[in-house]
Amino acid sequence: MAPASCHDATFACRLTTDNMQPYYRRHALEWRPHDFLQTWPGLESYMILLAEQRVGFLSLDTHRSCLYLRDLQLSAQFTGRGIGTWAMTQVTSLAQKRGLHAIRLKVFKDNPAQSLYERLGIVVAGDEDHLLPLERCIRPERPAVS
């Protein structure tokens, strides 16, 4: 995983379009690539690399004591290999190191990624039209007592 730059925004937007367009169509929602590209600089984003090849990305945002996973996208040919689980382990580690108390995200109700999140102890925390808000409470790392 490596910090993303403005040069990665086009890759991330294309990948998100490829992965999410079917959900937007199915739920009669409008996907706006321009909006994605405009929010990109304000998010903390990381490229997911496999042998130095970009295979996905994740974007985060912090609000109060929570780390929000705004996006976790993998190229279709790299799903089912444990990369999503690994990425979520990295997100959890970041949240713990920062002393945050929860990871939150939203997922389409018909997105099979729900099973990944469920396996990782992320639970449904509400219901919003086509989306499910999910949350995992975590324990922040405590500094060593000397």
C-alpha positions, -999 to 999 in steps of 0.1 A, spaced: 0 0 0 14 34 -10 0 69 -5 -20 80 -36 -13 112 -55 -33 134 -78 -18 113 -106 -38 82 -93 -72 99 -94 -80 89 -130 -71 53 -123 -93 54 -91 -122 70 -109 -121 45 -138 -119 16 -114 -148 29 -93 -169 35 -124 -162 -1 -136 -170 -16 -102 -199 6 -91 -218 15 -123 -240 -17 -121 -251 -8 -86 -259 28 -96 -279 16 -126 -297 -11 -106 -307 15 -80 -316 42 -105 -288 65 -91 -266 88 -111 -228 82 -110 -209 114 -114 -172 109 -122 -166 147 -120 -178 147 -83 -154 117 -76 -125 136 -90 -134 168 -72 -134 150 -38 -103 130 -44 -78 157 -32 -96 160 2 -94 123 10 -66 103 24 -61 77 -3 -38 48 -8 -30 27 -38 -31 -11 -33 -2 -26 -51 7 -62 -60 42 -66 -73 43 -28 -79 11 -30 -101 -19 -9 -90 -47 -34 -83 -69 -11 -63 -72 17 -39 -88 28 -7 -99 63 5 -104 74 41 -117 103 59 -116 110 96 -144 127 115 -144 130 153 -133 96 167 -141 76 136 -122 65 105 -146 64 75 -138 41 46 -150 61 17 -139 36 -10 -123 2 -12 -120 -8 -48 -101 -37 -64 -98 -46 -101 -121 -75 -108 -92 -99 -117 -78 -94 -82 -108 -101 -61 -111 -133 -41 -74 -134 -33 -75 -120 3 -64 -85 -8 -96 -69 5 -91 -86 39 -55 -74 39 -66 -39 31 -91 -39 59 -64 -50 83 -44 -20 72 -74 3 78 -79 -12 113 -43 -7 121 -44 29 110 -74 36 131 -59 20 162 -26 39 158 -45 71 155 -65 64 187 -98 63 169 -127 43 182 -146 30 151 -144 23 115 -175 32 95 -185 27 59 -215 22 37 -222 -5 12 -250 -12 -13 -274 -37 2 -268 -61 -28 -230 -58 -28 -213 -91 -21 -185 -73 -2 -209 -73 27 -197 -109 35 -161 -96 37 -170 -69 62 -192 -93 82 -163 -118 84 -141 -90 98 -166 -81 126 -181 -51 109 -218 -50 117 -249 -33 102 -255 0 121 -286 13 103 -305 13 70 -305 39 43 -326 33 12 -301 13 -10 -272 14 15 -263 -2 47 -242 18 72 -216 -5 87 -194 -1 118 -167 -18 137 -158 -6 172 -121 -9 178 -97 -4 207 -71 23 201 -35 14 208 -24 25 242 10 39 247 33 17 266 35 25 303 70 32 315 
